[in-house]
Amino acid sequence: MKSTKAALCLALVLALPLAARADDNADKLAVATKLTEKTVLKNLDTGFGGALEKTVSTMPEDKAEKVRKEAKAEFDKQRKELLEGLSKQYADKFSLDELNQLDKIYEDKTYQKFQAVNADPKSEVNLLSQAVVTRLLNMLTLAAASDQTGGAPGGLPGGMPTPGK
């Protein structure tokens, strides 16, 4: 009987740190999921929504609605995969204290103002970013096209393209 009690006590003592660690991991995953939702996925949601509406804006309404439905279904699937994957990665790479500190940063009013300026599609910050990204994407598209058509060595035919203003 004494050996059974001793074994049970030993098992309990050994199990307590494992249970605490499991709770810590669950807490880390919960905070990491919340952070991923309000950062990466918030930006993804906004960007995808705008890009989708821009894509369907010239389509007849029946086709646009079909494209919206299919695109949103795929988006939801990809979003879920991204949320789960990123949350797990962040939970693995950061302590609970670090994740909570990051959460405080994202809750900061000044940081939220900074994010709002960057998210506003009509802000000069956003317009400048879009113009530069467009030029870079055009440059890469031309480089790829010249490679496929046997264009000039070095890739870019005639310099860097610029989008119309």
Secondary structure, DSSP 8 states (H G I E B T S, - for coil): -HHHHHHHHHHHHHHHHHHHHHHHHHHHHHHHHHHHHHTHHHHHHHHHHHHHHHHHTTS-HHHHHHHHHHHHHHHHHHHHHHHHHHHHHHHHHS-HHHHHHHHHHHH-HHHHHHHHHHH-TTSHHHHHHHHHHHHHHHHHHHHHHHHHTT--TTS-TTS------
